[in-house]
Amino acid sequence: MTHIIAVAAPIGGGKTSLVNAIADKLGDASTIHFDHYEKITNEPVQNLLKWIKDGADFDDLKIPGLAEDLSRLKNGKAVTDPLTNNKISPGKYTIFEMPIGKEHSETARYIDLLLWVETPLDIALARKVREFTHDFLMEEKPEKYRACLVWLDQFLDNYLKIVREVLSIQKQKVSANADIIINGRNSLETMAQYASGEILNSIP
């Protein structure tokens, strides 16, 4: 049986890098990612606005196949990542990138420990924009720069319209049920070292 450790943080909080770093430090660990299952980001912004207006119930979000794969991992069976088609084999620990923590009841039942990365939203946004601009600067064709800026402009427009409010809801609900709080201002190495130590203390 694998122990499922969920890691939650706002956009730009470094979830993916931290999940991978924790898995490396623990050794006998695999990783699974919410983003590879969710369908929310493909929906129109109006749907998310309606979701907030209706009470922001995380159980209303569609995450097909995720609960089933967590159940299989929990019972020692391998699963296939729906995005990459890579095989995920259960180790002693499965590090689960899960931005909504235990707020989704179908998946919460499989989480043994929840880590919340406490990162101020301005820092998280700055990190995300820097990540995007770094990728844009890697573009070899200057004529594509305008398309990159148009995309970034739309991202920031959506952030102001809805994403920031969603992140505020996330922080209020998800962090309240966290077992371990990690300082998101620290370096990746420091966070991974602290997180892995706390996991081993909780689940030797």
HUMOTA-V667387 format. One line per field, one symbol per residue. phi: phi as a letter, one per 40 degrees, with the letter a starting at -180 (. if undefined). psi: psi as a letter, one per 20 degrees, with the letter a starting at -180 (. if undefined). burial: 1 if it has 16 or more other ideal C-beta (glycine too) atoms within 10 Angstrom, else 0. Layout:
phi = ???
psi = ???
burial = ???
//
This chain:
phi = .cccbcbbacdgcgdcccdcccdcccgcabbabddcbcbcccccddcccccccchfccccccbcgcdccccccdcgbcbbccccgccbccccbbcbcacbfccbcccdccccabbbccbdcccccdccccccccccccccbdccccccccccccdccccccacccccccdccccccbccbbbcccccdccccccccccccccbd
psi = pqpooqpqrrpjikggggghhggghhfmqrqqpghihqjgiiqqhhhhghgghjilohiippmpighghhggghjjqqrppigijqpoppahqoooonhjcjiohhhhiiphppppoopqhhgggggghhgghghgiipiohiihghghgghggghghghghghgghggggggghhjqhpppoiirrgggghggghghghhhn.
burial = 011111111111111001111110110011111101110100000001001000010100101001101101110000100000000101101111111111110011011111111010100110110000000000000000000000000000001001100110111001100111010100000011011101100000
//
